[in-house]
């Protein structure tokens, strides 16, 4: 849990079904047990929340609330491509949290493909620059546990 006191990030990369979400949740539970403020969102949920907050005029309030978290977990980044507006909102979230709180991200896409996720190589580069500055990155390889269990039956 030292990564929390250092406001370092954790990124789990790998194909579907290798345990990225389970690891992120386990770290989140451990942080909560240690009385840290933790929130879990899928990438889709957080981007919808950011978009709605912008439309409602409450974006800064939401960003401030998310900035104060000790740990923000964003699951499944890369399954859906974001448009330029949503990518910019995501960048604002990461920039607001930079060196203030830890973020865990799970993704099925290698960093080289994040420009496709955010529909903009410059925004992707700026996001990665902030995330990777203080970061533990784990590349998880292997076959899906879900498929393995299906095949083994």
C-alpha positions as CSV (number, residue, x, y, z in Angstrom):
1,X,0.0,0.0,0.0
2,X,3.0,2.3,-0.1
3,X,2.0,3.5,-3.5
4,X,-0.9,5.4,-1.9
5,X,1.3,7.5,0.4
6,X,3.4,8.4,-2.6
7,X,0.4,9.2,-4.8
8,X,1.7,6.7,-7.3
9,X,-0.4,5.0,-9.9
10,X,-0.9,1.3,-10.9
11,X,-1.7,0.1,-14.4
12,X,-2.6,-3.4,-15.2
13,X,-2.4,-4.3,-18.9
14,X,-3.4,-7.5,-20.6
15,X,-6.0,-9.4,-22.5
16,X,-9.5,-10.1,-21.2
17,X,-9.9,-12.6,-18.4
18,X,-6.4,-12.6,-16.9
19,X,-7.3,-11.0,-13.6
20,X,-6.7,-7.3,-14.0
21,X,-10.0,-6.3,-12.5
22,X,-9.6,-8.7,-9.6
23,X,-6.2,-7.3,-8.7
24,X,-7.5,-3.7,-8.9
25,X,-10.5,-4.6,-6.7
26,X,-8.2,-6.4,-4.2
27,X,-6.0,-3.3,-3.9
28,X,-9.1,-1.1,-3.5
29,X,-10.5,-3.3,-0.7
30,X,-7.1,-3.3,1.1
31,X,-7.0,0.5,0.8
32,X,-10.5,0.8,2.2
33,X,-9.6,-1.5,5.1
34,X,-6.8,0.9,5.8
35,X,-9.4,3.8,5.9
36,X,-8.5,5.3,2.6
37,X,-11.1,7.0,0.4
38,X,-11.6,4.7,-2.6
39,X,-14.0,4.7,-5.6
40,X,-14.4,2.2,-8.5
41,X,-15.7,3.1,-11.9
42,X,-15.6,1.4,-15.3
43,X,-14.1,3.7,-17.9
44,X,-17.6,4.0,-19.4
45,X,-19.1,5.0,-16.1
46,X,-16.5,7.7,-15.3
47,X,-16.7,9.2,-18.8
48,X,-20.5,9.4,-18.7
49,X,-20.3,11.0,-15.2
50,X,-17.8,13.6,-16.5
51,X,-20.0,14.3,-19.5
52,X,-23.1,14.7,-17.5
53,X,-21.4,16.9,-15.0
54,X,-20.1,19.2,-17.8
55,X,-23.6,19.5,-19.2
56,X,-25.1,20.2,-15.7
57,X,-22.4,22.8,-14.9
58,X,-21.0,20.6,-12.0
59,X,-17.8,19.4,-13.7
60,X,-15.4,21.3,-11.4
61,X,-17.3,20.0,-8.3
62,X,-17.0,16.4,-9.6
63,X,-13.3,16.8,-10.5
64,X,-12.6,18.2,-7.0
65,X,-14.5,15.3,-5.4
66,X,-12.5,12.8,-7.5
67,X,-9.3,14.6,-6.8
68,X,-9.8,14.1,-3.0
69,X,-9.9,10.4,-3.3
70,X,-6.9,8.5,-2.0
71,X,-7.5,5.8,-4.7
72,X,-9.5,6.0,-7.9
73,X,-9.9,2.8,-9.8
74,X,-10.8,3.0,-13.5
75,X,-11.6,-0.4,-15.0
76,X,-11.8,-1.5,-18.7
77,X,-10.1,1.5,-20.4
78,X,-9.8,0.6,-24.0
79,X,-12.9,-1.4,-24.6
80,X,-14.7,1.6,-25.9
81,X,-13.2,4.4,-28.0
82,X,-13.8,7.9,-26.6
83,X,-14.6,10.9,-28.7
84,X,-12.3,14.0,-28.5
85,X,-14.6,15.8,-26.1
86,X,-14.8,12.8,-23.7
87,X,-11.0,12.3,-24.0
88,X,-10.4,15.9,-23.0
89,X,-12.6,15.4,-20.0
90,X,-10.7,12.3,-19.0
91,X,-7.5,14.2,-19.4
92,X,-8.8,16.9,-17.0
93,X,-9.5,14.2,-14.5
94,X,-6.1,12.7,-14.7
95,X,-4.4,16.2,-14.6
96,X,-6.5,17.2,-11.6
97,X,-5.4,14.0,-9.7
98,X,-1.7,14.2,-10.8
99,X,0.5,13.8,-7.8
100,X,-2.4,14.2,-5.4
101,X,-3.9,10.7,-5.4
102,X,-3.3,7.3,-6.7
103,X,-5.1,5.9,-9.7
104,X,-5.4,2.3,-10.8
105,X,-6.3,1.7,-14.4
106,X,-6.9,-1.7,-16.1
107,X,-6.7,-1.9,-19.9
108,X,-6.6,-4.5,-22.6
109,X,-4.6,-2.1,-24.9
110,X,-0.9,-1.5,-24.8
111,X,0.3,2.1,-24.4
112,X,1.1,2.4,-28.1
113,X,-2.7,2.0,-28.9
114,X,-3.9,4.6,-26.4
115,X,-4.0,7.2,-29.1
116,X,-6.8,5.1,-30.6
117,X,-8.7,4.9,-27.3
118,X,-8.7,8.7,-26.9
119,X,-9.0,9.4,-30.7
120,X,-6.1,11.8,-30.3
121,X,-2.4,10.9,-30.0
122,X,-1.6,14.2,-28.2
123,X,-4.2,13.8,-25.5
124,X,-3.2,10.1,-25.0
125,X,0.4,11.2,-24.7
126,X,-0.5,13.9,-22.1
127,X,-2.5,11.4,-20.1
128,X,0.3,8.8,-20.2
129,X,2.8,11.4,-19.3
130,X,1.0,12.1,-16.0
131,X,0.0,8.5,-15.3
132,X,3.4,7.0,-15.9
133,X,5.5,9.6,-14.1
134,X,4.9,7.8,-10.8
135,X,3.6,4.4,-11.7
136,X,3.8,0.7,-11.3
137,X,3.0,-1.1,-14.5
138,X,2.1,-4.7,-14.7
139,X,1.8,-6.6,-18.0
140,X,-0.3,-9.7,-17.4
141,X,-0.1,-12.4,-20.1
142,X,-2.0,-15.6,-20.4
143,X,-5.3,-17.1,-21.4
144,X,-8.6,-16.0,-20.1
145,X,-9.6,-17.7,-16.9
146,X,-13.2,-17.6,-18.0
147,X,-12.5,-19.4,-21.3
148,X,-10.1,-21.8,-19.6
149,X,-12.8,-22.8,-17.1
150,X,-15.3,-23.3,-20.0
151,X,-12.8,-25.4,-22.0
152,X,-11.9,-27.5,-18.9
153,X,-15.5,-28.6,-18.3
